[in-house]
């Protein structure tokens, strides 16, 4: 008797063979679309091994245009890179060669800021920084500031020191300024000094999200110079403090040389512990919401909204300052303080001339803000005494291939009560 397989049994080997063939075909197709090699061209100072650590594409991975575009955004944000582009070439075996081409920035740069008002105030800050140390985008340098008194500081920042996501920042400063202290309707001037040591850990979750956290130890001294006095306000004070800080940033900004487009938000939370009840412990938090919109190849609109609030202590040494160089151009050097702040800076930058590496921009802006008085309430924001509005005009002289080389000159003119006017000059866009 001859045994004969059923029709179903006859089909099993053929089915298995077909499945194997299909799987091999899929595997071969997948391999054919893989990246065989990545090549970095025109890197002179930046280390290729550093770039390889940062990019998401890698040999053996499938070719993915989304990852390539993300790499472009990430690389162009680096201080050492002026511009980057990619090209893909298909090999004979169906795999791909990916070529990244770079234009590097010159990154050993001076920094400078100058601010004046029409009441003969004059201050400046100069420094020298390397923004691509060791070819790994490590920033290191220092500054000297003269704002009636002399100050100096040293800064170190390495966002990718330990890996593609982990880094470290360390800062030291010896800052001395003349600070107004507001006692009811009267003002006193103090010589203020802040000597601080700060250490921060840096973590980048991905292209859009990053975190900083750390602490600083500092000593504040206040020395009375002139003006009003009050029995409960000391004329000399030295206080040791400890600060805990956390910063979270969400960033979707894209850059094409000096043009920017996108949204960025930064939230900064701090707790300050004081060794003296004259300057009590306090919490402080503020958020900067920044929006950029590019119009064609000549226009750029930029706006920054700062919302800040702190423990509402009735102290003349409140943490939020109204200052030329910080928030309102033309207002003067630390002309008021508060325990909460709302500040809006908005400006339109228009390219007037561009040739090769050089760009000349014109700039029209409005800076506006208001503050809550120490110990006051939120209705203080509507008080004419606290409201500042300063429109103005400016120029930008830009070198496209030197990092952050935007030499800016702005002139702000106040239109609110007791307004001043003056120049604010510096390197880098105001925000």
C-alpha positions in Angstrom: 0.0 0.0 0.0 1.5 3.3 -1.1 1.3 6.2 1.4 0.3 9.5 -0.2 0.6 12.9 1.6 -2.5 15.0 1.8 -2.7 18.1 -0.4 -2.2 20.3 2.7 1.0 18.4 3.6 2.3 18.8 0.0 2.1 22.6 0.4 4.0 23.0 3.6 7.6 22.8 2.1 6.6 25.2 -0.6 5.1 27.6 1.9 8.2 27.5 4.1 10.5 28.0 1.1 8.4 31.1 0.0 8.6 32.6 3.5 12.4 32.1 3.6 12.7 33.8 0.2 10.5 36.7 1.2 12.4 37.2 4.4 15.7 37.1 2.6 14.4 39.6 0.1 13.2 42.0 2.8 16.5 41.6 4.7 18.5 42.3 1.5 16.4 45.3 0.7 16.8 46.6 4.2 20.5 46.1 4.0 20.7 47.8 0.6 19.1 51.0 2.1 21.6 51.0 5.1 24.3 53.6 5.5 27.7 52.1 4.7 29.8 55.2 5.5 29.6 58.7 6.9 32.1 61.3 5.8 32.8 64.7 7.3 34.3 67.3 5.0 35.8 70.7 5.6 36.3 70.2 9.4 39.6 71.9 10.3 39.2 72.7 14.0 36.2 70.7 15.1 37.1 67.0 15.8 35.3 64.5 13.5 35.0 62.1 16.5 33.1 64.8 18.4 30.7 65.3 15.5 30.2 61.6 15.2 29.3 61.4 18.9 26.5 64.0 18.3 24.8 62.9 15.1 22.0 60.4 15.1 22.8 58.7 11.8 25.5 56.0 11.9 26.9 53.3 9.7 24.7 50.2 9.6 21.5 52.2 10.3 18.8 52.7 7.6 19.0 55.9 5.6 16.4 58.3 7.2 15.9 61.9 6.0 14.3 62.8 9.2 17.4 62.0 11.2 19.6 63.8 8.7 17.5 67.0 9.0 17.6 66.8 12.8 21.4 66.4 12.6 21.6 69.6 10.5 19.6 71.6 13.1 21.8 70.2 16.0 25.1 70.9 14.2 24.2 74.4 13.1 23.4 75.3 16.7 27.0 74.6 17.7 29.2 77.6 18.2 31.9 76.0 16.1 29.7 75.6 13.0 28.5 78.4 10.8 26.5 76.2 8.4 26.1 72.5 7.5 24.6 70.5 4.7 24.4 66.8 3.7 24.5 64.8 0.5 23.7 61.1 0.0 25.4 58.9 -2.7 24.1 55.4 -3.6 26.8 52.7 -3.8 26.8 49.8 -6.3 25.6 47.4 -3.7 22.6 49.6 -2.9 24.0 51.0 0.4 24.6 54.7 0.9 27.5 57.1 1.5 26.4 60.1 3.6 28.6 63.2 3.3 28.3 66.1 5.8 29.8 69.4 4.6 30.6 72.1 7.0 31.5 75.8 7.2 33.2 76.4 10.5 33.1 79.6 12.6 36.1 81.4 13.9 35.6 81.0 17.6 38.3 82.9 19.6 36.5 86.1 20.1 36.4 89.3 22.1 33.1 90.3 23.7 31.9 93.8 24.5 28.9 95.6 25.9 28.6 99.4 26.4 25.6 101.2 27.8 24.9 104.9 28.4 22.1 107.2 29.3 21.5 111.0 28.9 22.4 111.6 32.5 26.1 110.8 31.8 26.0 107.2 33.0 28.5 105.1 31.2 29.5 101.4 31.7 31.2 98.7 29.7 32.0 95.0 29.8 34.8 93.4 27.7 36.0 89.8 27.6 37.8 87.1 25.5 36.3 83.7 25.0 37.1 80.5 23.0 33.8 78.9 22.0 35.2 75.7 20.4 37.9 74.6 22.8 39.8 71.4 21.9 37.6 71.2 18.8 34.7 69.9 21.0 32.7 73.1 21.4 33.9 73.8 24.9 33.5 77.5 25.9 36.1 79.1 28.1 37.0 82.7 28.9 36.7 85.7 31.1 35.4 89.3 31.3 36.2 92.6 32.9 33.4 95.1 33.7 33.5 98.7 34.7 30.2 100.0 36.0 31.6 102.7 38.3 33.5 99.9 40.1 35.6 97.1 38.6 34.4 93.5 38.3 35.7 90.3 36.6 34.8 86.7 36.1 35.8 83.4 34.5 33.4 81.0 32.8 33.7 77.4 31.6 31.0 75.5 29.7 31.2 72.0 28.1 27.8 70.7 27.2 29.1 67.4 25.7 32.0 66.9 28.1 31.2 63.3 29.2 28.9 62.1 26.4 26.5 63.3 23.7 24.0 64.1 26.5 26.0 65.0 29.6 28.1 68.1 30.3 29.4 70.5 33.0 29.6 74.3 33.6 31.6 76.2 36.2 31.6 79.9 36.8 33.4 82.4 39.1 32.7 86.1 39.4 33.7 89.0 41.5 31.1 91.6 40.6 31.0 95.1 42.1 28.5 97.8 41.1 26.8 100.9 42.5 23.3 99.8 43.3 20.3 102.1 44.2 18.3 101.0 47.2 14.8 102.3 47.3 13.5 103.5 50.7 9.9 104.6 50.3 10.0 107.6 48.0 13.7 108.2 48.6 16.9 106.5 47.2 20.2 105.5 48.6 23.3 104.3 46.7 25.3 101.3 47.9 28.5 99.7 46.8 27.4 96.2 46.1 29.7 93.2 45.7 28.9 89.6 44.8 31.6 87.0 44.9 30.3 83.6 43.7 31.3 80.1 42.8 28.9 78.1 40.7 28.8 74.5 39.4 26.1 73.1 37.1 25.4 69.7 35.6 24.1 69.8 32.0 21.8 67.2 30.4 20.4 67.2 26.9 17.4 64.8 26.5 17.2 65.3 22.8 17.3 68.1 20.1 14.5 70.1 21.7 14.8 69.5 25.5 17.7 70.2 27.9 18.2 70.6 31.6 20.7 72.4 33.9 20.9 71.9 37.6 23.4 72.9 40.2 24.4 75.2 43.1 26.5 78.2 43.9 28.0 79.6 47.0 28.3 83.4 47.2 28.9 86.3 49.5 27.1 89.6 49.1 28.3 92.8 50.7 26.5 96.2 50.8 28.4 99.3 51.7 26.4 102.6 52.1 27.7 105.5 49.9 25.1 108.3 49.9 21.5 109.2 50.0 18.6 108.4 52.2 18.8 106.1 55.3 16.3 104.3 57.5 16.9 102.8 60.9 15.8 99.3 59.9 18.0 99.2 56.8 21.7 98.6 57.6 24.4 100.8 56.1 26.9 97.9 55.9 26.0 94.3 55.4 27.9 91.1 54.5 25.9 87.9 54.0 26.9 84.4 52.9 24.4 82.7 50.7 23.7 79.3 49.1 21.7 79.0 45.9 20.1 76.0 44.2 19.2 76.4 40.6 17.3 74.4 37.9 16.9 75.5 34.3 14.7 73.7 31.7 14.8 74.7 28.0 12.5 73.8 25.1 14.0 74.8 21.8 12.7 74.5 18.2 14.7 77.3 16.7 16.4 76.8 13.3 19.2 79.0 12.1 20.4 80.0 8.6 23.5 82.0 9.4 22.1 85.1 11.1 18.4 84.4 10.3 16.4 82.5 12.9 13.0 81.0 13.0 11.1 79.1 15.7 10.2 79.1 19.4 12.2 78.8 22.6 11.2 78.8 26.2 13.4 78.8 29.2 12.2 78.3 32.8 14.7 79.2 35.6 13.9 78.3 39.2 16.1 79.2 42.2 16.1 78.9 45.9 18.4 81.2 47.9 19.3 80.5 51.5 20.7 83.4 53.5 22.8 83.5 56.7 21.4 86.9 57.7 17.7 87.8 58.4 18.3 91.2 56.9 18.4 89.5 53.6 15.9 86.6 54.1 15.6 83.3 52.2 13.6 83.5 49.0 12.4 81.6 46.0 12.7 83.0 42.5 11.4 81.9 39.2 11.1 83.3 35.7 10.2 82.1 32.2 11.6 83.6 29.0 9.3 82.9 26.0 11.1 83.8 22.8 9.6 83.6 19.3 11.4 84.2 16.0 9.8 84.5 12.6 11.7 84.8 9.3 10.2 86.8 6.4 11.8 85.9 3.1 15.5 86.3 3.1 15.7 89.9 4.4 13.3 90.1 7.4 13.4 88.7 10.9 10.9 89.4 13.7 12.0 88.6 17.2 10.0 88.8 20.5 10.8 87.9 24.1 8.4 87.8 27.0 9.8 87.5 30.5 7.5 86.6 33.4 9.2 86.6 36.8 8.1 86.2 40.4 9.9 85.9 43.7 9.1 85.7 47.4 7.3 89.1 48.1 9.6 90.3 50.9 9.4 93.9 51.9 13.1 94.5 51.3 15.0 97.2 49.5 17.2 94.5 48.0 14.6 93.0 45.6 15.9 90.5 43.0 14.4 91.8 39.7 16.2 94.9 38.3 15.2 97.4 35.7 18.5 97.8 33.7 19.8 99.0 30.3 21.8 95.9 29.7 19.3 93.4 30.9 15.8 94.2 29.7 15.0 97.8 28.6 17.3 99.7 26.3 17.9 103.3 27.2 16.4 103.1 30.8 19.6 103.5 32.7 21.8 101.3 35.0 19.6 99.5 37.6 17.1 102.3 38.1 14.5 100.2 40.0 13.9 96.8 41.7 10.9 94.6 42.3 9.7 91.1 43.4 7.9 90.3 40.2 8.4 91.4 36.6 6.7 91.4 33.2 9.0 92.5 30.4 8.3 92.4 26.6 11.0 93.0 24.0 10.0 93.0 20.4 11.9 94.0 17.3 12.0 93.8 13.6 15.4 93.2 11.9 15.7 93.9 8.2 18.7 93.2 6.0 19.9 96.5 4.4 23.0 95.1 2.7 24.6 91.7 2.3 27.7 90.6 0.4 29.8 87.5 1.0 30.5 87.4 4.7 29.2 90.8 5.7 25.6 91.8 6.6 24.1 95.1 7.6 20.8 95.0 9.4 18.5 97.8 10.5 16.5 97.3 13.6 13.3 98.9 15.1 12.3 97.8 18.6 10.0 98.4 21.6 11.0 97.4 25.1 8.3 97.6 27.8 8.0 96.3 31.3 6.5 96.7 34.7 7.4 95.5 38.2 5.8 94.7 41.5 7.1 96.7 44.4 8.7 94.8 47.3 5.9 93.8 49.7 3.3 95.2 47.2 0.6 93.4 45.2 0.0 92.6 41.6 -1.9 95.8 41.0 1.6 97.5 41.1 2.0 96.3 37.5 -0.5 99.0 36.4 1.1 101.8 38.4 2.5 104.6 36.2 5.6 104.7 38.5 6.5 101.2 37.6 5.6 101.1 33.9 8.5 101.6 31.4 8.0 101.8 27.6 11.1 102.5 25.4 10.9 102.4 21.6 14.1 102.8 19.6 16.2 102.2 16.5 19.4 100.3 15.9 21.9 98.8 13.5 23.5 95.4 13.3 26.9 94.7 11.7 27.2 91.0 11.2 30.1 88.6 10.1 28.5 85.4 8.9 31.4 83.1 9.6 32.6 84.3 13.1 30.5 82.9 15.9 28.0 85.4 17.4 29.7 88.3 15.7 26.8 90.7 15.7 28.0 94.2 16.6 24.8 96.0 17.7 24.1 99.7 18.4 20.7 100.6 19.8 19.2 103.9 20.9 16.2 103.7 23.2 13.9 106.7 24.0 11.4 106.5 26.9 7.9 107.7 26.5 6.6 107.0 30.0 6.9 109.1 33.2 10.4 110.4 34.1 11.9 108.7 31.0 15.5 108.8 29.9 17.2 107.9 26.7 20.5 106.4 25.7 22.7 104.0 23.8 23.2 100.3 24.4 26.1 98.8 22.4 27.2 95.2 22.5 28.2 92.0 20.7 25.5 89.5 19.9 21.8 90.1 19.4 20.0 91.6 22.4 18.0 88.4 22.7 
